C-alpha cells in the first residue's frame, strides 16, 4: 500500500480502561489508546475498544503461566571451550559438554540466575587421567568435590541447580558407559 501524501499524526490517549471506555465518543475511529490499569493498547473500532494484543495461541508456550507439554521438549548441549580454565555462560544453555585435554579448572559461571538447572558432561580425552578443579560456587554433597573417572574417553556428569548467585548445588555421577 502506498504511503498517503498527507498524514495525520498519531495521538495516544491514556487512562484506565473504564475511563477510556466511557469516553468513546471523544475518540476518533482507529485511535490508539493505552489502558494504564491493564498495561494494554486498544484501538477504537466503531463503538468499542478492541485490544491490539493477538489472542494467545493455545499451542504457544508463554512465560507467565503454568504449562502442560504434550510432546517432548529438548535443550541443546553446548560445547564448552577446553583450556586451563573452562568458562561457563549460563545464559547460553542449560546443558554443556567439554572434553578435557589436560588438568583443568571449571570456573564460576557467568549469568547465574537462581532456579536454572541442567547438566555438564565431562569427557576424558583419549589420554585420560585428567583432573578437574571447581570454582567456589560449585557445592557438592558433604562439601567435597568429586574425583573424575580416569579411563580414556570416560564420561562423567554433573547435574546442577542454581540456588543463588553464589551457590550451585551439584550432583556428580561417574563413569557412564
C-alpha positions in Angstrom: 0.0 0.0 0.0 1.5 3.4 -1.0 2.2 6.0 1.7 -0.5 8.7 1.7 0.5 12.2 0.7 -1.0 13.7 3.8 -0.6 12.1 7.1 -2.4 12.5 10.4 -0.2 12.3 13.5 -1.0 9.5 15.9 -2.5 10.8 19.1 -2.2 8.4 22.0 -4.8 8.7 24.8 -4.2 7.1 28.1 -6.2 6.3 31.2 -7.9 3.4 33.0 -9.8 1.1 30.7 -13.1 2.2 32.4 -12.4 5.9 31.8 -11.3 5.3 28.2 -14.4 3.2 27.5 -16.7 5.8 29.0 -15.1 8.5 26.7 -15.5 6.6 23.4 -17.4 9.5 21.9 -14.3 11.7 22.4 -12.1 9.2 20.5 -11.6 9.1 16.7 -12.1 5.9 14.7 -8.8 4.0 14.7 -7.3 6.0 17.5 -4.9 4.1 19.7 -5.4 4.3 23.5 -3.4 2.9 26.4 -5.2 1.4 29.4 -2.8 2.1 32.3 -4.5 -0.3 34.7 -4.2 -3.2 32.2 -0.9 -2.3 30.6 -2.5 -2.8 27.1 -3.1 -0.9 23.9 -6.6 -0.7 22.4 -7.9 0.7 19.1 -11.3 2.4 18.8 -13.3 0.3 16.3 -16.9 1.5 15.9 -18.4 1.7 19.3 -15.9 -0.4 21.1 -12.2 -0.6 22.2 -10.5 -3.6 20.6 -7.3 -5.0 22.1 -4.2 -4.8 19.9 -2.9 -8.0 21.6 -3.3 -11.1 19.5 -5.2 -13.9 21.2 -2.7 -16.4 22.7 -2.4 -19.5 20.5 -3.0 -22.4 22.9 -0.1 -24.2 21.2 2.3 -21.4 22.0 4.1 -21.5 25.4 4.1 -18.3 27.4 6.4 -17.5 30.3 3.9 -16.2 32.9 1.6 -19.2 33.3 2.0 -22.9 34.1 2.5 -25.0 31.0 1.5 -28.6 30.1 3.6 -30.0 27.4 2.2 -32.9 25.4 5.3 -33.6 23.4 9.0 -34.0 24.2 11.0 -30.8 25.0 14.7 -30.6 24.3 17.5 -28.4 25.3 20.7 -28.2 23.3 24.0 -29.3 24.6 26.5 -26.5 24.2 30.2 -27.4 23.8 32.5 -25.5 26.2 35.9 -24.4 25.1 38.6 -26.6 26.7 41.5 -24.7 28.3 43.3 -24.3 31.6 40.2 -22.5 32.9 36.9 -23.5 31.5 34.2 -20.8 31.3 30.5 -21.5 31.5 27.9 -18.8 30.4 24.6 -20.0 31.9 22.8 -17.6 29.6 24.0 -19.7 26.6 22.3 -23.0 27.6 21.3 -25.3 30.4 23.3 -28.3 29.2 27.0 -28.3 28.4 29.8 -30.7 27.4 33.6 -30.4 27.5 36.4 -32.8 26.6 39.4 -32.4 28.8 42.8 -32.3 27.1 44.7 -31.6 30.3 44.1 -30.9 34.0 41.6 -28.1 34.2 39.5 -25.7 36.4 35.8 -25.2 35.9 35.5 -21.5 36.6 32.5 -20.0 38.4 29.9 -19.4 35.7 28.6 -16.1 34.5 25.0 -15.0 34.1 23.9 -17.0 37.2 20.1 -17.0 37.9 18.6 -18.9 40.8 16.4 -21.7 39.6 18.3 -22.7 36.5 19.2 -26.3 36.2 20.9 -28.6 33.8 23.9 -30.9 33.2 27.6 -30.7 32.4 29.1 -33.7 30.7 32.9 -34.1 31.5 34.7 -36.3 28.9 38.2 -37.5 29.2 40.2 -37.3 26.0 42.0 -40.3 24.5 44.8 -40.0 27.1 42.5 -40.0 30.2 43.5 -39.4 33.8 42.7 -35.6 33.5 41.6 -33.8 36.7 39.1 -31.1 37.2 39.1 -28.4 40.0 35.9 -26.3 40.6 35.2 -22.7 41.2 33.9 -21.7 44.7 30.3 -21.5 43.6 30.0 -25.3 42.9 28.7 -27.0 46.0 28.8 -30.8 46.3 27.2 -33.0 49.0 29.4 -33.3 52.0 31.4 -30.3 50.9 33.9 -32.5 48.9 34.4 -32.0 45.1 34.3 -35.3 43.2 37.1 -37.1 41.5 36.6 -37.8 37.8 36.7 -41.2 36.1 40.2 -41.6 34.8 39.8 -44.0 31.8 40.4 -42.7 28.3 37.1 -41.4 26.8 35.3 -41.8 30.1 32.1 -39.7 30.6 31.0 -38.2 33.9 28.1 -35.9 34.5 27.4 -33.0 36.9 23.7 -32.2 37.4 23.2 -28.8 38.8 20.6 -26.4 40.3 21.4 -22.8 40.9 20.4 -21.9 44.4 21.7 -18.3 44.5 24.1 -16.0 42.7 27.0 -17.7 44.5 25.7 -21.3 45.2 25.2 -24.0 42.6 24.1 -27.4 44.1 25.7 -30.2 42.1 25.3 -34.0 42.0 28.1 -35.9 40.4 27.6 -39.3 38.6 30.8 -41.1 37.3 31.7 -43.4 34.5 28.8 -43.5 32.1 29.4 -46.2 29.5 
